[in-house]
Amino acid sequence: MPHPSVLPGKIEALPRSQIRRIMALAAEMDDVVHLEVGEPAEGTRAEIIRDAMEAALNGATKYVPNAGSPALRKLIAERISDRNRVAVDPGRVVATTGAVGALFTAMSLVVEPGEEVLLPDPGWTNYQSMVLFAGATFRTYPLYPERGFEPDPEEIEALIGPKTRAILVNSPGNPTGAVWRAPCIDRVAEIARARNLHVISDEIYEEMTFDADHVSFMGRDIDDRLWVVSGFSKSFAMTGWRIGWLVAPAHSVESAIALQEPTVSCISAVSQAAAIAALSKYPQTPGELAAIYRRRRDILVEELAGSGLIAARPAGAFYCLIDITRTGMSSMEAALDLLEKKKVAAVPGGSFGPRSDRYLRLAFTTSDDRLKTGCRRILEWVSER
């Protein structure tokens, strides 16, 4: 008797991460410069860890409300309100298992099977997986290097069809490092409002900007269809604590909270204690980290200056796309060759959309010296190709 498939068809159909393939190969090698990992090299500050340990010793080891503790939701709402100069009610905030949990919740509530979501290209790989898991389909809108990887809003509008339900946006961007300017955001919000579309705005890198301030989709008269995602992973170097947040439309908050019950129940009480300490005692942390990554962005740009490799100068996050068209290789071929020949781990651009196979993504999250070494090895590799 044949065995049934272990995985349902919709899971088998999800795209596999090329990032993980490169990471696995790099882990078996010595002297690799790791430019593939999208997390801060700096660990969580010791004071936050100590505060979380103390909270655990004092009893923060039990269940908490599905939406997160009232204290945490209040602090998140206050920070969002201060940063974006808009009033956000704590009742609209849901604490989630990282920004991924917030994105999954938003996508699950916004789209029905057979509907369509517009995704950026280049764009983070897991966006596609979440859409497909929801039973929906996607179309991609292009981000242009000559525009700093900002889209043309009119092209987004032209892609909208009868089944389009939502537009997903990401600024500052992964993998582009792009920071969308206010006119672009205003126009996309206007389009969403006019066409009755939801906007899922991934703002996880909101505090990692270098040349211009981050502009949120909040305060643009689309609150009844706006889902804003962010968290502690990048801005507070807390990736392993798995704590993020979702700001949902007021009429959908209870649905978002209800979805937490059968999926994650609640966020770790210890992680919430760490997040409360981060926001209440160490709010300067994101600025300190942003200064580090601004310096490393400048190092990368200087090291690769004149090479013609940089597709667009990163304005935020901690990523840079380099154009490897001249090598004649696909992005996966290039990533494997670079790893084998020069021991530099980079992410194939083909992971990020059909238009992105000409790129490799570099994460400037490693130490200054290792970053310089990696850039010099890349220049040697290109010259040898």
Sequence and secondary structure as in RCSB ss.txt:
>XXXX:A:sequence
MPHPSVLPGKIEALPRSQIRRIMALAAEMDDVVHLEVGEPAEGTRAEIIRDAMEAALNGATKYVPNAGSPALRKL
IAERISDRNRVAVDPGRVVATTGAVGALFTAMSLVVEPGEEVLLPDPGWTNYQSMVLFAGATFRTYPLYPERGFE
PDPEEIEALIGPKTRAILVNSPGNPTGAVWRAPCIDRVAEIARARNLHVISDEIYEEMTFDADHVSFMGRDIDDR
LWVVSGFSKSFAMTGWRIGWLVAPAHSVESAIALQEPTVSCISAVSQAAAIAALSKYPQTPGELAAIYRRRRDIL
VEELAGSGLIAARPAGAFYCLIDITRTGMSSMEAALDLLEKKKVAAVPGGSFGPRSDRYLRLAFTTSDDRLKTGC
RRILEWVSER
>XXXX:A:secstr
     SS HHHHTS   HHHHHHHHHHTSSS EE    S SS   HHHHHHHHHHHHTT  S   TT  HHHHHH
HHHHHHHHHTS   GGGEEEESHHHHHHHHHHHHH  TT EEEEEES  HHHHHHHHHTT EEEEEE BGGGTSB
  HHHHHHH  TTEEEEEEESS TTT     HHHHHHHHHHHHHHT EEEEE TTTT BSSS    STTSS GGG
EEEEEESTTTTT GGG  EEEE  GGGHHHHHHHHHHHTSS  HHHHHHHHHHHHH TTHHHHHHHHHHHHHHHH
HHHTTTSS BSS   BTTEEEEE GGGT  HHHHHHHHHHHH EE EEGGGG TT TTEEEEE  S HHHHHHHH
HHHHHHHHH 
